[in-house]
């Protein structure tokens, strides 16, 4: 049973590294195509673009529903407005 758990952990770590590298690949492409360095301080994993606005992600259901593609509620207030191309 321990060897099975070890194998599961190994696979989970592998999948995490793949997802992380895919994310980094997207940042590198954004830097290449739009001239924004991948280490730009404007990138914030605690935020998402909703209705063409950058909003903070919180612990409440409204933020989670926005990320999942459901219509936002009036409680979602943008931190700042950024035009999305």
N, C-alpha and C positions, 0 to 999 in steps of 0.2 A: 504494500500500500504506500509506503514511503517513497518508493521509486516512481510510482505513478504521480504522486504529489510533486515530486521534484521535476518530473517531465512536464507537468502542467505549468509549473512556475517558469520553467525554461521557455516554454512556448509563449506564455504571456509576456515575458520580457522581450522575446523576439518580436512579437506583434507590436508592442509598445515602441520599440526602436524603429520599426517600419513606419508607423504612424508619425512619429516624431520627425523622421527624415523626410517624409512626404510634406509635412508642414514646413520644414526648413526649405525644401525645394520650392514651394510656393512663394516663400519670402524672397528667395534668390531671384525668382522670375519677376516678382514685383519690382525688385531693385533694378533688374536688367531692363525691363520694358518701361518703367516709369521713373527711373532715376532716383528712387527712394532707397537709401541704404537699408539692408536687412536688419541692422542694429539701431535703426532710427528710434528715438525715444517716443515717437507717436504710436508705435505698436504697443498694444496693451491687451493681453489675453483675458483681462477682466472685462472687456467690452466687446460689443458686436454691432454690426450695422443693421439697423431696423428701420424700414421706411426711409431709406437714404439718410439716416442720421446715426451717429455713433452714440450708443447708450451703454451705461454700466450694467453688468450682469449682477443680479442680486440673488438672494436666497428665496425670494417669493415666487409664486406661481406665474405671475404676469411676465417676468423676465424669461422664465423657462418656456412659456408658451410662445414668446416671440421668437426664440431660437428655433423652435420646432415648426415655425411657419404659420402659426395661428395668428389671427388678427390681434394687434396690440390693443391694450386698454388705455384709457386716458391717464393712468398712473405712470406710464413710461415717459420720463422726462429726459431729454438728451443732455449729455454733458457739454457737447459742442456740436455745431453743425458742420459737416464736411460734405462737399459735393462728391457723389459717387459717379464715376464715369461708366 
